[in-house]
Amino acid sequence: MASVSAPMNPAILQRPNAISICVKEAKYEFLKSVRFPMFSVGTLVFPLMFYVLFGLVMGRERIGSLRSSVYLIAAYGTFAVMGASLFSTAASLAAERGLGWLEVKRASPMPPFAYFLAKVIMGLTFSTIDVLALMLLGVAFGGVQLPAATMAKLALTLIAGSLPFCAMGLAIGYFARPNSAPAVINLFYLPMSFCSGLWMPFMFLPKFVQRVGGFLPSYHLSQLALNLIGGGEAGSRWGHWETLIGFALLCLGIARLGHQRDQRAQG
Amino acid sequence: MASAPQSTHSFASLPRPAGEIAQFTRVRKDYGTVQALIDFTFEVRAGELVALLGPNGAGKTTAIKLLLGLVKPTSGRLAVFGGDPASTETHTRIGAMLQVGRVPETLRVREHIDLFSSYYPDPLPIERTLAIAGLTTLRDRKFGDLSGGQKQRLLFALAICGNPDLLFLDEPTVGLDVEARLLLWQEIRNLLERGKTIVLTTHYLEEADALADRVVVINKGSLVAQGTPAEIKARTAGKKIRCVTELSAAVVRRLPGVLDVGRDRETTVIHTSRPEEVLRQIFPLDLNISGIEVTSAGLEAAFLALTREPNN
């Protein structure tokens, strides 16, 4: 091979800080999404609206041993976290993959992980906003009185619970087409929510639906949240976490397959 | 294929860095059963503008994607700056303007540039990038609100914002009006003058003619010719014979050596790579032939000849 005599660029040695790239990537990912009304309405407004309607306006009676306004923070919190995570990751990944933008990014010196991390940070950010807003509404208008430590644990559990759904979003984003991605997301998101008892308390669901729900990560996250506030079905905490971690790894594996498939194809 | 000597630019006042900065060695790329590039050997030399010229689907974009590491070769070797084309280190010295279906529309012009600049170790100041791309007054405009030409200019801005040594421009002037195209050409020449190396794909012949030090003609995945625009024109000997003849176009078209026949009022225009031979055949057939004029047909006819003759 012919020798390469182009001068070495000393600047190569001082690559920009990967963390600052990630922060900037996440910042613009955030701006990009909040300026897109379809996204903000779907991930922020719907869960809060459901909570106001079913938890505050209609919610004077109890679900099991809990006030409905308390119970529904866990249920709609899970619902909100799922939506925020799935839409932050899958919808934009599918669009950017399918229409060439990801390729422009890959041709740049952007560290590849920054791109994915920015989407996951987005999922976490919107989940956090959703969860805090639900709690605020509950405390201000729903008579929710929980110890601060419990509130904090509940918030952290729900926010951490967004990670498996970010992984699921990446998996969907690698296989869905740009225009059908939102529909594909809803095809998973809405039935999963129903079967996990996020819309109607799990105990009121028909037996066969409960059986399906028991396999779903959304069920396990909602049970973790409910356990913290004294509701929920039987089952160990670690069992729920293990299921969520296993599910996340499975999704990352599927996303990886999609990534490799893209590399082999037109790219 | 004889390699062309380094041509000189009229405005090349700075010493050009020497050497090859990217090489293809017998590269082949298949997409499933489709052969996009076949046995492709070619190099990019420091400081030159090399134009990959070919009809749509010839393999130009595939060559660029290989150079960027976006796709891997099926076989053969490929090096950019002596290293792996896909590595982030290599990419810090490269800028690329690709054909893209959709760019995030809710980000503003300066935000897009700010983000891409942050990937590079030594980017241009954002103001400078905006000025070069002619986007200064549009800096706060969202991408979705830009016109087609303005969108192309933003993609150009993203390619140059990192102050890269090597630029890939994939069909950079598609969709631009004449004025915008000339402006972009000027910017491309300015970059060359500053010592940048540029690989450009185009199917506009005049673009290759106006900008390139070297033209590489690709057809159906194979390199069919390379050289300076002048050499390509001369070597393929795209010549045009204009004459007034009684022979019908159909008869002339059947003569050996004729590539194409057209008509310009009463004048017959014959494209050929061997004008002497064609004329020798015509004379006995038409003793009244008149108004003979043989001219160099320009890059267009050369290109026609190169991409049509099966075994050139």
Interface residues (C-beta under 8 A of the other chain):
Chain A: M1 A2 S3 V4 S5 A6 P7 N9 A11 I12 Q14 R15 P16 S20 I21 K24 E25 Y28 L31 K32 S33 R35 F36 A95 E96 G98 L99 G100 W101 E103 V104 R106 A107 S108 P109 M110 P111 P112 P178 Q263 A265 Q266 G267
Chain B: P17 A18 G19 E20 I21 Q23 T25 Y31 E43 A46 K65 L68 L70 V71 K72 R77 A79 F81 G82 T88 E89 H91 T92 R93 I94 G95 A96 L98 Q99 V100 G101 R102 V103 P104 T106 L107 E111 D114 L115 F116 S118 Y119 Y120 P121 D122 K142 L155 L158 G162 D165 F168
